[in-house]
Amino acid sequence: MGVGSGRVNSASPVSTAADETFSASRWTKGNLWFPTRIVVSPLRVSRVKKRLFGSNEESISISQVASVKISTGVFWSDIVIESTGGTDPITSHGHRKADALRIRDLVESFQAAARR
């Protein structure tokens, strides 16, 4: 895997085996020191952006995800996850195309499982 990209285990203290974390590439804007992470679990999708002191985290419940949009460039993909509740979407830049597709597939499978 490339530098700063790919799936890693979730660092959340309440993570489950079903959680998957995807890190943006360090070679993209805003990700050099603290790459953005997208964490997908059966309950929510979270965007975690670390800072020098602390971190920012946004999350949307799986049941509230309206759409997952992927914009693929030459090297990296941008992801926009919109909610049905009218809140701001979760956006992240600099993910590998395979990771972006996996995020979309996980969200769709968790939503389908919740409907059963």
N, C-alpha and C positions, 0 to 999 in steps of 0.2 A: 504494500500500500504506500501511497505517496505521503509526503510530509504533511501532517496535520489533517489528513482526510481519512475517512473510513469509519467503520463502526467500532465502538469501544463499549465496555460495560458501563452502566449508569453509575454515577457517583452519589446518587441520591440515597440517603439512609433508609428510605422505605421503598426501594426499588424491588421489582419482582423479576423473575426469570424472563417474562415477556417484554420487559422494557428494552428498547434499542436506542442507542445514542449515535448521532451522526455529526461529525465535526466538519466545519467549513475549512477550506484550504487556507493555510497561512499566507499564500501568495496572492490573495485577493484583498481588495480595499476594506479596511477596518478590521482585519483578522490577523494582522502580523503578530501582535503580542498575545492577544486573548481571542482565539478563534471562537466564533459563535457555534453553539451546539443545539441541535434539535433532538429532543427526547420524546419518543413515541411510546406510550403505554396503553393498556386496554382502557384506561380511564381518561387520559388527556394527552394533548400534544403541547409540549413546552419548548420555548426558545430561551436559552440561557446564554447571557453575554457577561462574562467575567470582566471585572475592572481591577485596577490596582488595589482598591479597598472595597471589597464586596462584589456583588454581581446584580444584574437586572434579570428578572425572569417574568416571562409572559406565558400564559397557558390558556388553552381552549379545551373544554370538555369534548370528548370524542362525539358525544351525541349532539353537540352544538356546531360541529364542523360542517360548513355548507359546501365548500369546494377546496381542492388543492390544485393550484396552478403552477406549472413548471415552465420556465423559460430557459431554453438551452442555447448557450453560446458556443463558441469554438472550443473552449476548454472547460468552462464551468457552467453550472445551472443555478438559476435563482428560483426560490420557492416562495409562494404566497399561499397561506392557509387562511381562508375566510370563514367567519362564523355567522350563524343564523341570528345571533343576538344583537347585531348592529355595532359590535365593538370593533376596534381597529384590527386589521388582519395581522397575522404573524408573518414577517418577511425575513428571509435569510439569503445571503449571497455567497457564492463560491463553493457550492457542493458539487461533487462528482455526479454525472448523469445517473449512474447506477444507484447512488444513494438517494437522489431525488425520486426516482421511480420506486425505490423500496419504501420510502416515507409514504408516498401516495398509496401503494399497495397495502401497507400496514394499516393506515387510517381506514381504508375501505373495508378491509377484513374485520377490524375491530367494530366498525359500525354494523356490518352484516351480522356479526356474532351477537351484538347487543339487541338487535331486532328480533332474534329468535326467542 
